[in-house]
Amino acid sequence: MKKKIAILFIVIMGVLMTACGNTTAEEQPAQTAEGSGGAAQESSGTKEEKIVVGFANIAETAYQHTAIKESMEKEAKKRGWELVYMNNNLDGQTAVSNATQMLQMGIDYMIEYNVDISVAPTIMEMMDEAGVPVVAVDIQHEGATYFGADNYGVGPIVGKDLANRVKEAWGEADCILIIEDAISGETVLARTDNIYDGYKEIFPDFPEDKVFKVDGGADTTDAQDVVADFLTAHPDLHHIAVAPAHVTYRLGASAAIEIAERENDCLMVSQGEYDYLDYLENTPEAPEWEVYQSTIVYDFQNYGKYCFEILDKLAAGEELEAEYYPEHYMVDRTNVMDTFGDYFK
């Protein structure tokens, strides 16, 4: 009996030792190549793990934010990569918290869309320490690859378009009201600072002291308040060329103009196509006098495509440019259907 038990014990031990000896490399923890930014790499005898990309969206307050999110999801799915999504909600501290959580979740790359430039160094320090490369969307973060608006190029395009519309409608303007975005930093300010340069291509002698700049603040309410204050302070101005930095400020400006009943005094050219598409959907017939006349296209629907093409280069070990831009052009009622006809179907 004891002999049988001994034999049985030897057999069991042999099975256990065989099982331990057959552990495959595939069952071992994934290794990360040094300098790869955390992206899982395929080594001899190992299976490449799924790449995990963090995307912190600027907000979910406008359709363009949804379009950007959907384009990111589409591109991740196309590659078989995992996308970790969070909403920064137009708040710097939320952006820091989201970045912290994403690092804890083991992201390989980060796509950061953070409006508050003051917390950018904190976010970048965390990412650098973790070895996670960052693509910064629309707001530059030092040390990250930038993708987004050509900050120094869009202003002149908008300014020239605004001037042409002023010339056709009024002959000349009493002033230009620029609603700028100071919270997002110096480079985003360039989008509106350079509007005056484009405007002078049509009106070279337009005086700089007739260019008024106001800070749009953190949200639509802030923008509405500063525009309302401007209109109250200048009741005698009847040809006001308005140029908001983006959808948030455009919505605030439109509300202030309407409440003040100063529509006939204002002409506006904005930035961001989805806000304009929403406006046209809600206003299919042009009013006798239309305040909101055109916008510059940022190509938000393809932001995911652009960002993931940058990540493709990173994953392949290719050298990156410092900045990448989408295509920019103006749309209004006369040409919007050429590019965005499907939006209205």
VMD Tcl script that draws the C-alpha trace (Angstrom):
set ca {
  {0.00 0.00 0.00}
  {2.79 2.40 0.96}
  {4.57 1.52 -2.32}
  {1.46 2.46 -4.32}
  {1.14 5.76 -2.46}
  {4.81 6.53 -3.14}
  {4.40 5.79 -6.84}
  {1.28 7.97 -6.99}
  {3.16 10.84 -5.29}
  {6.00 10.62 -7.83}
  {3.52 10.70 -10.72}
  {1.75 13.80 -9.29}
  {5.06 15.62 -8.76}
  {6.10 14.80 -12.30}
  {2.91 16.29 -13.70}
  {3.34 19.47 -11.65}
  {6.96 19.88 -12.72}
  {6.02 19.36 -16.38}
  {3.29 22.00 -16.10}
  {5.73 24.51 -14.61}
  {8.28 23.79 -17.32}
  {5.71 24.38 -20.08}
  {4.91 28.05 -19.15}
  {5.14 29.94 -22.47}
  {6.61 33.37 -23.11}
  {3.10 34.45 -24.05}
  {2.05 33.97 -20.43}
  {4.86 36.15 -19.08}
  {4.38 39.89 -18.35}
  {4.91 42.06 -21.42}
  {8.29 43.80 -21.64}
  {8.68 47.38 -22.82}
  {11.64 48.40 -24.91}
  {13.59 51.30 -23.42}
  {12.76 54.60 -25.08}
  {9.61 53.23 -26.72}
  {7.39 55.53 -24.67}
  {5.71 52.59 -22.99}
  {4.32 51.08 -26.20}
  {4.34 47.29 -26.01}
  {6.97 45.79 -28.30}
  {7.22 42.35 -29.89}
  {10.34 40.41 -28.89}
  {11.58 36.93 -29.81}
  {9.02 34.35 -28.78}
  {6.53 36.90 -27.39}
  {3.15 38.08 -28.58}
  {2.74 41.83 -29.05}
  {0.23 43.29 -26.61}
  {-2.52 45.71 -27.59}
  {-1.42 49.34 -27.57}
  {-3.38 51.49 -25.11}
  {-3.99 55.14 -26.01}
  {-5.31 57.73 -23.58}
  {-7.48 60.50 -24.98}
  {-8.51 63.37 -22.70}
  {-11.06 65.46 -24.59}
  {-11.33 69.20 -23.99}
  {-15.04 68.99 -23.12}
  {-18.38 67.61 -24.25}
  {-20.16 70.94 -24.62}
  {-20.29 71.19 -28.42}
  {-20.89 68.84 -31.31}
  {-17.30 69.22 -32.47}
  {-16.15 67.62 -29.22}
  {-18.35 64.61 -29.98}
  {-17.06 64.49 -33.54}
  {-13.47 64.49 -32.30}
  {-14.21 61.73 -29.79}
  {-15.89 59.60 -32.45}
  {-12.98 60.06 -34.85}
  {-10.53 58.94 -32.14}
  {-12.64 55.85 -31.41}
  {-12.83 55.03 -35.11}
  {-9.07 55.20 -35.61}
  {-8.30 53.16 -32.48}
  {-10.75 50.45 -33.56}
  {-9.26 50.39 -37.05}
  {-5.86 49.51 -35.56}
  {-7.11 47.15 -32.91}
  {-5.81 49.47 -30.20}
  {-7.53 50.21 -26.89}
  {-8.72 53.78 -26.30}
  {-9.08 55.08 -22.75}
  {-11.35 58.13 -22.88}
  {-11.89 60.89 -20.31}
  {-13.44 64.37 -20.35}
  {-11.33 67.33 -19.17}
  {-14.50 69.43 -18.93}
  {-12.69 72.72 -19.69}
  {-10.91 72.48 -16.34}
  {-7.18 72.28 -15.63}
  {-7.39 70.33 -12.39}
  {-9.70 67.80 -14.02}
  {-7.12 67.43 -16.78}
  {-4.39 66.68 -14.22}
  {-6.62 64.15 -12.45}
  {-7.49 62.46 -15.75}
  {-3.84 62.26 -16.76}
  {-2.98 60.69 -13.41}
  {-5.71 58.07 -13.77}
  {-4.68 57.22 -17.31}
  {-1.09 56.62 -16.27}
  {-2.34 54.31 -13.53}
  {-4.26 52.41 -16.22}
  {-1.06 51.78 -18.16}
  {-1.47 53.90 -21.29}
  {1.25 53.74 -23.93}
  {0.48 57.07 -25.63}
  {-1.45 60.16 -24.58}
  {-3.58 62.47 -26.72}
  {-4.09 65.53 -24.52}
  {-6.75 68.14 -25.29}
  {-6.39 70.48 -22.31}
  {-7.55 74.08 -22.42}
  {-5.72 75.30 -19.29}
  {-2.10 75.96 -20.24}
  {-1.17 76.61 -16.59}
  {-1.35 72.88 -15.78}
  {0.46 71.75 -18.94}
  {3.88 71.51 -17.20}
  {2.38 69.28 -14.50}
  {0.82 66.95 -17.06}
  {3.98 66.80 -19.16}
  {6.18 66.12 -16.14}
  {4.03 63.12 -15.22}
  {4.04 61.81 -18.77}
  {7.78 62.29 -19.17}
  {8.50 60.43 -15.93}
  {6.33 57.55 -17.13}
  {7.93 57.55 -20.59}
  {4.61 58.20 -22.32}
  {4.77 60.33 -25.51}
  {2.11 63.02 -25.79}
  {0.25 64.51 -28.74}
  {-1.15 67.88 -27.59}
  {-4.29 68.87 -29.47}
  {-4.87 72.55 -30.35}
  {-3.07 73.87 -27.23}
  {0.69 73.44 -27.24}
  {2.30 71.62 -24.29}
  {6.08 71.96 -24.18}
  {7.68 68.59 -24.86}
  {4.65 67.21 -26.72}
  {4.09 66.81 -30.44}
  {1.56 69.45 -31.45}
  {-1.43 68.74 -33.63}
  {-4.14 71.27 -34.30}
  {-4.87 74.68 -35.67}
  {-2.10 76.52 -37.42}
  {-2.16 79.18 -34.72}
  {-0.18 81.71 -36.72}
  {-1.90 80.90 -40.00}
  {-5.63 80.92 -39.25}
  {-5.79 84.53 -38.02}
  {-4.85 86.15 -41.34}
  {-7.35 83.92 -43.19}
  {-10.15 84.92 -40.82}
  {-9.13 88.58 -40.86}
  {-9.12 88.81 -44.64}
  {-12.51 87.12 -44.88}
  {-13.91 89.47 -42.23}
  {-12.58 92.50 -44.11}
  {-14.10 91.39 -47.42}
  {-17.50 90.96 -45.78}
  {-17.25 94.35 -44.09}
  {-16.32 95.95 -47.42}
  {-19.30 94.37 -49.18}
  {-21.81 95.12 -46.41}
  {-20.73 98.49 -45.01}
  {-17.79 99.78 -46.98}
  {-15.80 100.06 -43.74}
  {-16.12 99.16 -40.06}
  {-16.21 101.41 -37.02}
  {-14.12 98.88 -35.12}
  {-13.02 95.25 -34.81}
  {-14.01 93.40 -31.64}
  {-11.74 90.39 -31.06}
  {-12.76 87.93 -28.35}
  {-9.52 86.24 -27.42}
  {-8.72 83.12 -25.41}
  {-6.05 84.02 -22.86}
  {-6.51 80.94 -20.68}
  {-5.13 78.65 -23.39}
  {-1.79 80.42 -23.68}
  {0.25 82.57 -26.03}
  {0.06 80.37 -29.12}
  {-3.75 80.21 -29.06}
  {-3.81 83.99 -28.68}
  {-2.02 84.13 -32.03}
  {-5.18 82.83 -33.72}
  {-6.88 86.10 -32.92}
  {-3.88 88.44 -32.66}
  {-3.13 87.82 -36.33}
  {-6.67 88.63 -37.45}
  {-5.62 92.27 -37.72}
  {-2.85 91.28 -40.16}
  {-5.35 89.64 -42.50}
  {-7.78 92.52 -42.15}
  {-5.11 94.99 -43.27}
  {-4.66 93.10 -46.53}
  {-7.99 94.65 -47.55}
  {-7.88 97.77 -45.37}
  {-4.17 98.63 -45.06}
  {-4.87 101.96 -43.32}
  {-7.30 100.63 -40.72}
  {-6.01 102.09 -37.41}
  {-4.91 99.76 -34.64}
  {-6.67 101.89 -32.01}
  {-9.97 100.75 -33.50}
  {-9.12 97.11 -32.72}
  {-10.59 96.13 -29.35}
  {-9.59 92.89 -27.65}
  {-11.52 91.33 -24.78}
  {-10.81 88.14 -22.86}
  {-13.63 85.65 -23.39}
  {-12.92 83.90 -20.09}
  {-13.63 80.28 -19.23}
  {-17.08 79.67 -20.71}
  {-20.01 80.99 -22.73}
  {-21.36 83.05 -19.85}
  {-18.05 84.87 -19.42}
  {-17.93 85.65 -23.14}
  {-21.52 86.88 -23.13}
  {-20.77 89.21 -20.21}
  {-17.70 90.84 -21.78}
  {-19.44 91.38 -25.12}
  {-22.51 92.78 -23.37}
  {-20.26 95.19 -21.45}
  {-18.59 96.29 -24.69}
  {-21.90 96.94 -26.43}
  {-23.18 98.91 -23.45}
  {-20.00 101.00 -23.37}
  {-20.19 101.77 -27.12}
  {-23.80 102.58 -28.06}
  {-22.69 104.83 -30.95}
  {-20.80 102.11 -32.85}
  {-22.96 100.68 -35.63}
  {-20.47 98.77 -37.77}
  {-18.77 96.31 -35.40}
  {-16.74 93.48 -36.98}
  {-16.74 90.67 -34.41}
  {-14.15 87.86 -34.36}
  {-14.47 85.24 -31.56}
  {-11.70 82.70 -31.03}
  {-13.98 79.64 -31.07}
  {-17.47 78.20 -30.57}
  {-17.65 78.95 -26.84}
  {-17.08 82.65 -27.40}
  {-19.23 82.77 -30.53}
  {-22.22 81.47 -28.58}
  {-21.65 84.03 -25.84}
  {-21.21 86.88 -28.32}
  {-24.36 85.95 -30.25}
  {-26.39 85.88 -27.04}
  {-25.11 89.29 -25.96}
  {-25.78 90.84 -29.37}
  {-29.32 89.46 -29.48}
  {-30.20 90.52 -25.93}
  {-28.88 94.02 -26.62}
  {-30.84 94.10 -29.89}
  {-27.68 95.15 -31.73}
  {-27.87 92.62 -34.56}
  {-27.85 95.30 -37.26}
  {-24.69 96.76 -35.74}
  {-22.65 93.56 -35.86}
  {-21.07 91.25 -38.42}
  {-19.27 88.13 -37.19}
  {-16.74 85.65 -38.59}
  {-15.82 82.80 -36.27}
  {-13.60 79.71 -36.00}
  {-14.81 76.10 -36.02}
  {-17.07 74.41 -38.55}
  {-19.44 72.40 -36.36}
  {-20.70 75.47 -34.56}
  {-21.48 76.99 -37.94}
  {-23.17 73.82 -39.16}
  {-25.34 73.78 -36.03}
  {-26.20 77.41 -36.63}
  {-27.24 76.74 -40.23}
  {-29.33 73.74 -39.18}
  {-31.18 75.94 -36.70}
  {-31.36 78.85 -39.17}
  {-31.92 77.23 -42.58}
  {-33.14 80.48 -44.14}
  {-30.84 83.47 -43.96}
  {-32.41 86.43 -42.15}
  {-32.61 89.82 -43.83}
  {-29.42 90.76 -41.95}
  {-27.21 87.88 -40.86}
  {-24.73 88.51 -38.06}
  {-22.91 85.15 -38.18}
  {-21.66 85.03 -41.76}
  {-18.80 82.52 -42.01}
  {-16.25 80.41 -40.19}
  {-12.86 78.84 -40.72}
  {-12.71 75.06 -40.99}
  {-10.46 73.13 -38.60}
  {-11.40 69.68 -39.99}
  {-12.49 68.40 -36.56}
  {-14.09 65.30 -38.07}
  {-10.62 64.05 -39.01}
  {-8.75 64.94 -35.81}
  {-8.58 61.25 -34.91}
  {-7.09 60.39 -38.29}
  {-4.39 63.05 -37.94}
  {-3.50 62.14 -34.34}
  {-3.35 58.39 -34.92}
  {-1.17 58.86 -37.99}
  {1.26 60.61 -35.64}
  {1.03 57.65 -33.24}
  {1.66 55.28 -36.15}
  {4.93 57.08 -36.76}
  {5.82 56.83 -33.07}
  {5.03 53.11 -32.98}
  {7.20 52.60 -36.07}
  {10.10 54.50 -34.48}
  {9.99 57.29 -37.05}
  {11.21 60.80 -36.32}
  {8.41 63.34 -35.87}
  {7.98 66.94 -36.87}
  {7.33 69.33 -33.99}
  {3.91 70.37 -35.33}
  {1.18 69.00 -37.60}
  {-1.80 70.95 -38.96}
  {-5.16 70.17 -40.59}
  {-6.37 71.94 -43.72}
  {-7.89 75.40 -43.11}
  {-10.39 77.21 -45.34}
  {-13.50 79.40 -44.99}
  {-17.10 78.26 -45.41}
  {-20.38 80.17 -45.62}
  {-23.85 79.56 -47.01}
  {-22.56 79.59 -50.59}
  {-20.09 76.69 -50.29}
  {-20.83 74.79 -47.08}
  {-22.79 72.04 -48.84}
  {-19.79 71.21 -51.03}
  {-17.91 69.79 -48.04}
  {-20.52 69.22 -45.35}
  {-23.62 68.26 -47.29}
  {-23.87 64.91 -45.49}
  {-24.22 66.72 -42.18}
  {-27.67 67.99 -43.15}
  {-29.06 64.67 -44.44}
}
mol new
graphics top color blue
foreach p $ca { graphics top sphere $p radius 0.5 }
foreach p [lrange $ca 0 end-1] q [lrange $ca 1 end] { graphics top cylinder $p $q radius 0.2 }
display resetview
